[in-house]
Amino acid sequence: MKHKIVSVIILVLALTGCGNNNSKNTVTNNKNSVENVINDQISNSVEDNTENDDLDKLINVQEKTETEINSNVDYDLTVMNSDMVYATVYQMIVDPETYVGKTFRINGIYYSAYYEPTNEYCHYCVIQDATACCAQGLEFIWGDGSHIYPDEYPKDTTEIIVEGTFEIYQEKSDSKKYCRLQNSTLEIKND
């Protein structure tokens, strides 16, 4: 029993003897400081949210403007990096059925080539990959096809932007399927 009383006394002294009035104030001051910090953080968060809301509004306006500009374009390759452009054009050639009827906007280098079986010139927008080692050309028909070559067309190697609807077609004398952009607009790219 004596050990119990001694243990209780030691416990009481430990609980009351370790603290002083200053520590109570320190806890209260710390509490106030913590509450102040929390309140400051909440205030800053509200201000940050206001800034984020402003940023979100700006982004939405920019996206809306870009959408309005290119609202008739399903795939705008002019805003993609060169790797994505190359990959997209490659995918169009490998799986053309997926893209039939979709509108594209692309930029590249203009080239023409004479196709003997039809006795016509074909017109291409050639797109290079990031290393400029591998090029892919996409044939296009400018407008309804009535533009006169070479008078109305740019010179070969001119940078152009073409926008048109993707189609798959077949020549009468050939069993192969080809793809191109039809009813295209042609614009000479100005740097």
Rosetta constraint file for C-alpha pairs under 8 A:
AtomPair CA 1 CA 5 HARMONIC 6.41 0.50
AtomPair CA 2 CA 6 HARMONIC 6.23 0.50
AtomPair CA 3 CA 7 HARMONIC 5.98 0.50
AtomPair CA 4 CA 8 HARMONIC 6.12 0.50
AtomPair CA 5 CA 9 HARMONIC 6.13 0.50
AtomPair CA 6 CA 10 HARMONIC 6.09 0.50
AtomPair CA 7 CA 11 HARMONIC 6.06 0.50
AtomPair CA 8 CA 12 HARMONIC 6.09 0.50
AtomPair CA 9 CA 13 HARMONIC 6.06 0.50
AtomPair CA 10 CA 14 HARMONIC 5.92 0.50
AtomPair CA 11 CA 15 HARMONIC 6.16 0.50
AtomPair CA 12 CA 16 HARMONIC 6.11 0.50
AtomPair CA 12 CA 17 HARMONIC 7.91 0.50
AtomPair CA 13 CA 17 HARMONIC 5.04 0.50
AtomPair CA 13 CA 18 HARMONIC 7.71 0.50
AtomPair CA 14 CA 18 HARMONIC 5.81 0.50
AtomPair CA 15 CA 19 HARMONIC 7.37 0.50
AtomPair CA 19 CA 23 HARMONIC 6.25 0.50
AtomPair CA 19 CA 24 HARMONIC 7.78 0.50
AtomPair CA 20 CA 24 HARMONIC 6.90 0.50
AtomPair CA 21 CA 25 HARMONIC 6.57 0.50
AtomPair CA 22 CA 26 HARMONIC 6.04 0.50
AtomPair CA 23 CA 27 HARMONIC 6.11 0.50
AtomPair CA 24 CA 28 HARMONIC 6.23 0.50
AtomPair CA 25 CA 29 HARMONIC 5.82 0.50
AtomPair CA 26 CA 30 HARMONIC 5.80 0.50
AtomPair CA 27 CA 31 HARMONIC 5.89 0.50
AtomPair CA 28 CA 32 HARMONIC 6.11 0.50
AtomPair CA 29 CA 33 HARMONIC 6.00 0.50
AtomPair CA 30 CA 34 HARMONIC 5.91 0.50
AtomPair CA 31 CA 35 HARMONIC 5.98 0.50
AtomPair CA 32 CA 36 HARMONIC 5.89 0.50
AtomPair CA 33 CA 37 HARMONIC 6.04 0.50
AtomPair CA 34 CA 38 HARMONIC 6.05 0.50
AtomPair CA 35 CA 39 HARMONIC 5.99 0.50
AtomPair CA 36 CA 40 HARMONIC 5.98 0.50
AtomPair CA 37 CA 41 HARMONIC 6.05 0.50
AtomPair CA 38 CA 42 HARMONIC 6.13 0.50
AtomPair CA 39 CA 43 HARMONIC 6.12 0.50
AtomPair CA 40 CA 44 HARMONIC 6.05 0.50
AtomPair CA 41 CA 45 HARMONIC 5.91 0.50
AtomPair CA 42 CA 46 HARMONIC 6.23 0.50
AtomPair CA 43 CA 47 HARMONIC 6.33 0.50
AtomPair CA 44 CA 48 HARMONIC 5.97 0.50
AtomPair CA 45 CA 49 HARMONIC 5.98 0.50
AtomPair CA 46 CA 50 HARMONIC 6.27 0.50
AtomPair CA 47 CA 51 HARMONIC 6.34 0.50
AtomPair CA 48 CA 52 HARMONIC 5.98 0.50
AtomPair CA 49 CA 53 HARMONIC 5.85 0.50
AtomPair CA 50 CA 54 HARMONIC 6.21 0.50
AtomPair CA 51 CA 55 HARMONIC 6.16 0.50
AtomPair CA 52 CA 56 HARMONIC 5.94 0.50
AtomPair CA 53 CA 57 HARMONIC 6.10 0.50
AtomPair CA 54 CA 58 HARMONIC 6.24 0.50
AtomPair CA 55 CA 59 HARMONIC 6.16 0.50
AtomPair CA 56 CA 60 HARMONIC 6.05 0.50
AtomPair CA 57 CA 61 HARMONIC 6.14 0.50
AtomPair CA 58 CA 62 HARMONIC 6.18 0.50
AtomPair CA 59 CA 63 HARMONIC 6.04 0.50
AtomPair CA 60 CA 64 HARMONIC 5.91 0.50
AtomPair CA 61 CA 65 HARMONIC 6.03 0.50
AtomPair CA 62 CA 66 HARMONIC 6.17 0.50
AtomPair CA 63 CA 67 HARMONIC 5.98 0.50
AtomPair CA 64 CA 68 HARMONIC 6.01 0.50
AtomPair CA 65 CA 69 HARMONIC 6.13 0.50
AtomPair CA 66 CA 70 HARMONIC 6.11 0.50
AtomPair CA 66 CA 71 HARMONIC 7.92 0.50
AtomPair CA 67 CA 71 HARMONIC 5.05 0.50
AtomPair CA 70 CA 76 HARMONIC 7.66 0.50
AtomPair CA 72 CA 103 HARMONIC 7.10 0.50
AtomPair CA 73 CA 102 HARMONIC 7.69 0.50
AtomPair CA 73 CA 103 HARMONIC 4.97 0.50
AtomPair CA 73 CA 104 HARMONIC 5.67 0.50
AtomPair CA 73 CA 105 HARMONIC 6.63 0.50
AtomPair CA 73 CA 163 HARMONIC 7.94 0.50
AtomPair CA 74 CA 102 HARMONIC 5.87 0.50
AtomPair CA 74 CA 103 HARMONIC 5.05 0.50
AtomPair CA 74 CA 104 HARMONIC 6.01 0.50
AtomPair CA 75 CA 102 HARMONIC 7.62 0.50
AtomPair CA 75 CA 103 HARMONIC 6.36 0.50
AtomPair CA 75 CA 104 HARMONIC 4.82 0.50
AtomPair CA 75 CA 105 HARMONIC 6.39 0.50
AtomPair CA 76 CA 80 HARMONIC 7.42 0.50
AtomPair CA 76 CA 104 HARMONIC 5.78 0.50
AtomPair CA 76 CA 105 HARMONIC 4.74 0.50
AtomPair CA 76 CA 106 HARMONIC 6.52 0.50
AtomPair CA 77 CA 85 HARMONIC 5.73 0.50
AtomPair CA 77 CA 104 HARMONIC 7.19 0.50
AtomPair CA 77 CA 105 HARMONIC 5.77 0.50
AtomPair CA 77 CA 106 HARMONIC 4.99 0.50
AtomPair CA 77 CA 107 HARMONIC 7.27 0.50
AtomPair CA 78 CA 105 HARMONIC 6.49 0.50
AtomPair CA 78 CA 106 HARMONIC 5.36 0.50
AtomPair CA 78 CA 107 HARMONIC 5.87 0.50
AtomPair CA 80 CA 84 HARMONIC 5.92 0.50
AtomPair CA 80 CA 85 HARMONIC 5.95 0.50
AtomPair CA 81 CA 85 HARMONIC 6.28 0.50
AtomPair CA 82 CA 86 HARMONIC 6.10 0.50
AtomPair CA 82 CA 128 HARMONIC 7.43 0.50
AtomPair CA 82 CA 129 HARMONIC 5.55 0.50
AtomPair CA 82 CA 130 HARMONIC 5.20 0.50
AtomPair CA 83 CA 87 HARMONIC 6.14 0.50
AtomPair CA 83 CA 129 HARMONIC 5.86 0.50
AtomPair CA 83 CA 130 HARMONIC 5.77 0.50
AtomPair CA 84 CA 88 HARMONIC 5.98 0.50
AtomPair CA 85 CA 89 HARMONIC 6.16 0.50
AtomPair CA 85 CA 127 HARMONIC 7.84 0.50
AtomPair CA 85 CA 129 HARMONIC 7.61 0.50
AtomPair CA 86 CA 90 HARMONIC 6.05 0.50
AtomPair CA 86 CA 127 HARMONIC 7.00 0.50
AtomPair CA 86 CA 128 HARMONIC 6.83 0.50
AtomPair CA 86 CA 129 HARMONIC 5.42 0.50
AtomPair CA 86 CA 136 HARMONIC 7.54 0.50
AtomPair CA 87 CA 91 HARMONIC 6.11 0.50
AtomPair CA 88 CA 92 HARMONIC 6.19 0.50
AtomPair CA 89 CA 93 HARMONIC 6.37 0.50
AtomPair CA 89 CA 136 HARMONIC 7.34 0.50
AtomPair CA 89 CA 138 HARMONIC 7.95 0.50
AtomPair CA 90 CA 94 HARMONIC 6.19 0.50
AtomPair CA 90 CA 136 HARMONIC 7.59 0.50
AtomPair CA 91 CA 95 HARMONIC 5.74 0.50
AtomPair CA 91 CA 96 HARMONIC 7.44 0.50
AtomPair CA 92 CA 96 HARMONIC 4.84 0.50
AtomPair CA 92 CA 98 HARMONIC 7.66 0.50
AtomPair CA 92 CA 99 HARMONIC 6.59 0.50
AtomPair CA 93 CA 179 HARMONIC 7.41 0.50
AtomPair CA 95 CA 99 HARMONIC 7.77 0.50
AtomPair CA 96 CA 100 HARMONIC 6.61 0.50
AtomPair CA 96 CA 168 HARMONIC 7.22 0.50
AtomPair CA 96 CA 179 HARMONIC 7.27 0.50
AtomPair CA 97 CA 168 HARMONIC 7.69 0.50
AtomPair CA 99 CA 166 HARMONIC 6.41 0.50
AtomPair CA 99 CA 167 HARMONIC 7.75 0.50
AtomPair CA 100 CA 165 HARMONIC 7.68 0.50
AtomPair CA 100 CA 166 HARMONIC 5.20 0.50
AtomPair CA 100 CA 167 HARMONIC 5.05 0.50
AtomPair CA 100 CA 168 HARMONIC 6.88 0.50
AtomPair CA 101 CA 165 HARMONIC 5.72 0.50
AtomPair CA 101 CA 166 HARMONIC 5.40 0.50
AtomPair CA 101 CA 167 HARMONIC 6.27 0.50
AtomPair CA 102 CA 165 HARMONIC 5.56 0.50
AtomPair CA 102 CA 166 HARMONIC 5.60 0.50
AtomPair CA 103 CA 163 HARMONIC 7.09 0.50
AtomPair CA 103 CA 164 HARMONIC 5.44 0.50
AtomPair CA 103 CA 165 HARMONIC 4.29 0.50
AtomPair CA 103 CA 166 HARMONIC 6.11 0.50
AtomPair CA 104 CA 162 HARMONIC 7.93 0.50
AtomPair CA 104 CA 163 HARMONIC 5.47 0.50
AtomPair CA 104 CA 164 HARMONIC 5.60 0.50
AtomPair CA 104 CA 165 HARMONIC 6.30 0.50
AtomPair CA 104 CA 166 HARMONIC 7.13 0.50
AtomPair CA 104 CA 181 HARMONIC 7.79 0.50
AtomPair CA 105 CA 161 HARMONIC 7.01 0.50
AtomPair CA 105 CA 162 HARMONIC 5.70 0.50
AtomPair CA 105 CA 163 HARMONIC 4.23 0.50
AtomPair CA 105 CA 164 HARMONIC 6.77 0.50
AtomPair CA 106 CA 125 HARMONIC 7.87 0.50
AtomPair CA 106 CA 161 HARMONIC 5.58 0.50
AtomPair CA 106 CA 162 HARMONIC 5.39 0.50
AtomPair CA 106 CA 163 HARMONIC 6.40 0.50
AtomPair CA 107 CA 125 HARMONIC 7.04 0.50
AtomPair CA 107 CA 127 HARMONIC 7.20 0.50
AtomPair CA 107 CA 159 HARMONIC 7.23 0.50
AtomPair CA 107 CA 160 HARMONIC 5.55 0.50
AtomPair CA 107 CA 161 HARMONIC 4.20 0.50
AtomPair CA 107 CA 162 HARMONIC 6.23 0.50
AtomPair CA 107 CA 189 HARMONIC 7.91 0.50
AtomPair CA 108 CA 125 HARMONIC 5.35 0.50
AtomPair CA 108 CA 126 HARMONIC 5.18 0.50
AtomPair CA 108 CA 127 HARMONIC 4.90 0.50
AtomPair CA 108 CA 128 HARMONIC 7.58 0.50
AtomPair CA 108 CA 159 HARMONIC 5.63 0.50
AtomPair CA 108 CA 160 HARMONIC 5.63 0.50
AtomPair CA 108 CA 161 HARMONIC 6.60 0.50
AtomPair CA 109 CA 124 HARMONIC 7.91 0.50
AtomPair CA 109 CA 125 HARMONIC 5.39 0.50
AtomPair CA 109 CA 126 HARMONIC 5.00 0.50
AtomPair CA 109 CA 127 HARMONIC 6.70 0.50
AtomPair CA 109 CA 156 HARMONIC 7.60 0.50
AtomPair CA 109 CA 157 HARMONIC 5.21 0.50
AtomPair CA 109 CA 158 HARMONIC 5.52 0.50
AtomPair CA 109 CA 159 HARMONIC 4.56 0.50
AtomPair CA 109 CA 160 HARMONIC 5.93 0.50
AtomPair CA 110 CA 123 HARMONIC 7.32 0.50
AtomPair CA 110 CA 124 HARMONIC 5.76 0.50
AtomPair CA 110 CA 125 HARMONIC 4.90 0.50
AtomPair CA 110 CA 126 HARMONIC 6.33 0.50
AtomPair CA 110 CA 154 HARMONIC 7.41 0.50
AtomPair CA 110 CA 155 HARMONIC 7.42 0.50
AtomPair CA 110 CA 156 HARMONIC 5.38 0.50
AtomPair CA 110 CA 157 HARMONIC 5.24 0.50
AtomPair CA 110 CA 158 HARMONIC 5.32 0.50
AtomPair CA 110 CA 159 HARMONIC 6.17 0.50
AtomPair CA 110 CA 160 HARMONIC 6.20 0.50
AtomPair CA 111 CA 123 HARMONIC 6.02 0.50
AtomPair CA 111 CA 124 HARMONIC 5.21 0.50
AtomPair CA 111 CA 125 HARMONIC 6.52 0.50
AtomPair CA 111 CA 126 HARMONIC 7.10 0.50
AtomPair CA 111 CA 155 HARMONIC 7.77 0.50
AtomPair CA 111 CA 156 HARMONIC 4.74 0.50
AtomPair CA 111 CA 157 HARMONIC 6.16 0.50
AtomPair CA 111 CA 158 HARMONIC 7.94 0.50
AtomPair CA 112 CA 121 HARMONIC 6.38 0.50
AtomPair CA 112 CA 122 HARMONIC 5.57 0.50
AtomPair CA 112 CA 123 HARMONIC 4.48 0.50
AtomPair CA 112 CA 124 HARMONIC 6.01 0.50
AtomPair CA 112 CA 156 HARMONIC 6.68 0.50
AtomPair CA 113 CA 121 HARMONIC 5.41 0.50
AtomPair CA 113 CA 122 HARMONIC 5.27 0.50
AtomPair CA 113 CA 123 HARMONIC 6.57 0.50
AtomPair CA 114 CA 119 HARMONIC 7.18 0.50
AtomPair CA 114 CA 120 HARMONIC 5.85 0.50
AtomPair CA 114 CA 121 HARMONIC 4.29 0.50
AtomPair CA 114 CA 122 HARMONIC 6.18 0.50
AtomPair CA 115 CA 119 HARMONIC 5.83 0.50
AtomPair CA 115 CA 120 HARMONIC 5.51 0.50
AtomPair CA 115 CA 121 HARMONIC 5.84 0.50
AtomPair CA 115 CA 122 HARMONIC 6.72 0.50
AtomPair CA 116 CA 120 HARMONIC 6.82 0.50
AtomPair CA 117 CA 173 HARMONIC 7.28 0.50
AtomPair CA 121 CA 149 HARMONIC 7.65 0.50
AtomPair CA 122 CA 139 HARMONIC 6.86 0.50
AtomPair CA 122 CA 140 HARMONIC 7.71 0.50
AtomPair CA 123 CA 139 HARMONIC 5.55 0.50
AtomPair CA 123 CA 140 HARMONIC 5.81 0.50
AtomPair CA 123 CA 141 HARMONIC 6.98 0.50
AtomPair CA 124 CA 137 HARMONIC 5.69 0.50
AtomPair CA 124 CA 138 HARMONIC 5.30 0.50
AtomPair CA 124 CA 139 HARMONIC 4.25 0.50
AtomPair CA 124 CA 140 HARMONIC 5.90 0.50
AtomPair CA 125 CA 137 HARMONIC 5.44 0.50
AtomPair CA 125 CA 138 HARMONIC 5.34 0.50
AtomPair CA 125 CA 139 HARMONIC 6.40 0.50
AtomPair CA 125 CA 140 HARMONIC 7.33 0.50
AtomPair CA 125 CA 160 HARMONIC 7.30 0.50
AtomPair CA 125 CA 162 HARMONIC 7.37 0.50
AtomPair CA 126 CA 135 HARMONIC 6.41 0.50
AtomPair CA 126 CA 136 HARMONIC 5.54 0.50
AtomPair CA 126 CA 137 HARMONIC 3.94 0.50
AtomPair CA 126 CA 138 HARMONIC 6.27 0.50
AtomPair CA 127 CA 135 HARMONIC 5.49 0.50
AtomPair CA 127 CA 136 HARMONIC 5.31 0.50
AtomPair CA 127 CA 137 HARMONIC 5.96 0.50
AtomPair CA 127 CA 138 HARMONIC 7.93 0.50
AtomPair CA 128 CA 132 HARMONIC 5.13 0.50
AtomPair CA 128 CA 133 HARMONIC 7.04 0.50
AtomPair CA 128 CA 134 HARMONIC 5.82 0.50
AtomPair CA 128 CA 135 HARMONIC 4.20 0.50
AtomPair CA 128 CA 136 HARMONIC 6.36 0.50
AtomPair CA 129 CA 133 HARMONIC 6.75 0.50
AtomPair CA 129 CA 134 HARMONIC 5.85 0.50
AtomPair CA 129 CA 135 HARMONIC 6.34 0.50
AtomPair CA 138 CA 179 HARMONIC 7.60 0.50
AtomPair CA 138 CA 180 HARMONIC 6.00 0.50
AtomPair CA 138 CA 181 HARMONIC 7.49 0.50
AtomPair CA 139 CA 179 HARMONIC 7.07 0.50
AtomPair CA 139 CA 180 HARMONIC 4.63 0.50
AtomPair CA 139 CA 181 HARMONIC 6.36 0.50
AtomPair CA 140 CA 162 HARMONIC 7.85 0.50
AtomPair CA 140 CA 164 HARMONIC 7.66 0.50
AtomPair CA 140 CA 180 HARMONIC 5.12 0.50
AtomPair CA 140 CA 181 HARMONIC 4.46 0.50
AtomPair CA 140 CA 182 HARMONIC 5.84 0.50
AtomPair CA 140 CA 184 HARMONIC 6.57 0.50
AtomPair CA 141 CA 145 HARMONIC 5.63 0.50
AtomPair CA 141 CA 180 HARMONIC 7.50 0.50
AtomPair CA 141 CA 181 HARMONIC 6.26 0.50
AtomPair CA 141 CA 182 HARMONIC 5.01 0.50
AtomPair CA 141 CA 183 HARMONIC 5.99 0.50
AtomPair CA 141 CA 184 HARMONIC 5.79 0.50
AtomPair CA 142 CA 146 HARMONIC 7.83 0.50
AtomPair CA 142 CA 147 HARMONIC 6.93 0.50
AtomPair CA 142 CA 182 HARMONIC 7.10 0.50
AtomPair CA 142 CA 183 HARMONIC 5.90 0.50
AtomPair CA 142 CA 184 HARMONIC 4.70 0.50
AtomPair CA 142 CA 185 HARMONIC 5.82 0.50
AtomPair CA 142 CA 186 HARMONIC 6.38 0.50
AtomPair CA 143 CA 147 HARMONIC 7.58 0.50
AtomPair CA 143 CA 182 HARMONIC 7.30 0.50
AtomPair CA 143 CA 183 HARMONIC 4.31 0.50
AtomPair CA 143 CA 184 HARMONIC 5.05 0.50
AtomPair CA 143 CA 185 HARMONIC 6.07 0.50
AtomPair CA 144 CA 182 HARMONIC 7.86 0.50
AtomPair CA 144 CA 183 HARMONIC 5.59 0.50
AtomPair CA 145 CA 183 HARMONIC 7.69 0.50
AtomPair CA 147 CA 152 HARMONIC 6.23 0.50
AtomPair CA 147 CA 153 HARMONIC 7.71 0.50
AtomPair CA 148 CA 152 HARMONIC 5.49 0.50
AtomPair CA 148 CA 153 HARMONIC 7.27 0.50
AtomPair CA 149 CA 153 HARMONIC 5.81 0.50
AtomPair CA 150 CA 154 HARMONIC 7.55 0.50
AtomPair CA 150 CA 155 HARMONIC 7.97 0.50
AtomPair CA 154 CA 158 HARMONIC 6.41 0.50
AtomPair CA 154 CA 188 HARMONIC 7.74 0.50
AtomPair CA 158 CA 188 HARMONIC 7.29 0.50
AtomPair CA 159 CA 188 HARMONIC 6.12 0.50
AtomPair CA 159 CA 189 HARMONIC 5.40 0.50
AtomPair CA 160 CA 186 HARMONIC 6.91 0.50
AtomPair CA 160 CA 187 HARMONIC 5.58 0.50
AtomPair CA 160 CA 188 HARMONIC 4.42 0.50
AtomPair CA 160 CA 189 HARMONIC 4.81 0.50
AtomPair CA 161 CA 186 HARMONIC 6.00 0.50
AtomPair CA 161 CA 187 HARMONIC 5.09 0.50
AtomPair CA 161 CA 188 HARMONIC 6.24 0.50
AtomPair CA 161 CA 189 HARMONIC 6.06 0.50
AtomPair CA 162 CA 184 HARMONIC 6.30 0.50
AtomPair CA 162 CA 185 HARMONIC 5.61 0.50
AtomPair CA 162 CA 186 HARMONIC 4.85 0.50
AtomPair CA 162 CA 187 HARMONIC 6.39 0.50
AtomPair CA 163 CA 181 HARMONIC 7.56 0.50
AtomPair CA 163 CA 184 HARMONIC 5.15 0.50
AtomPair CA 163 CA 185 HARMONIC 5.24 0.50
AtomPair CA 163 CA 186 HARMONIC 6.91 0.50
AtomPair CA 164 CA 181 HARMONIC 4.99 0.50
AtomPair CA 164 CA 182 HARMONIC 5.50 0.50
AtomPair CA 164 CA 183 HARMONIC 5.62 0.50
AtomPair CA 164 CA 184 HARMONIC 4.01 0.50
AtomPair CA 164 CA 185 HARMONIC 6.45 0.50
AtomPair CA 165 CA 181 HARMONIC 4.98 0.50
AtomPair CA 165 CA 182 HARMONIC 5.25 0.50
AtomPair CA 165 CA 183 HARMONIC 6.63 0.50
AtomPair CA 165 CA 184 HARMONIC 7.02 0.50
AtomPair CA 166 CA 179 HARMONIC 7.10 0.50
AtomPair CA 166 CA 180 HARMONIC 5.74 0.50
AtomPair CA 166 CA 181 HARMONIC 4.51 0.50
AtomPair CA 166 CA 182 HARMONIC 6.36 0.50
AtomPair CA 167 CA 179 HARMONIC 5.62 0.50
AtomPair CA 167 CA 180 HARMONIC 5.64 0.50
AtomPair CA 167 CA 181 HARMONIC 6.16 0.50
AtomPair CA 167 CA 182 HARMONIC 6.77 0.50
AtomPair CA 168 CA 177 HARMONIC 6.56 0.50
AtomPair CA 168 CA 178 HARMONIC 5.56 0.50
AtomPair CA 168 CA 179 HARMONIC 4.36 0.50
AtomPair CA 168 CA 180 HARMONIC 6.62 0.50
AtomPair CA 169 CA 177 HARMONIC 5.74 0.50
AtomPair CA 169 CA 178 HARMONIC 5.33 0.50
AtomPair CA 169 CA 179 HARMONIC 6.10 0.50
AtomPair CA 169 CA 180 HARMONIC 7.91 0.50
AtomPair CA 170 CA 174 HARMONIC 6.79 0.50
AtomPair CA 170 CA 175 HARMONIC 6.73 0.50
AtomPair CA 170 CA 176 HARMONIC 6.25 0.50
AtomPair CA 170 CA 177 HARMONIC 4.90 0.50
AtomPair CA 170 CA 178 HARMONIC 6.06 0.50
AtomPair CA 171 CA 175 HARMONIC 7.18 0.50
AtomPair CA 171 CA 176 HARMONIC 7.58 0.50
AtomPair CA 171 CA 177 HARMONIC 7.74 0.50
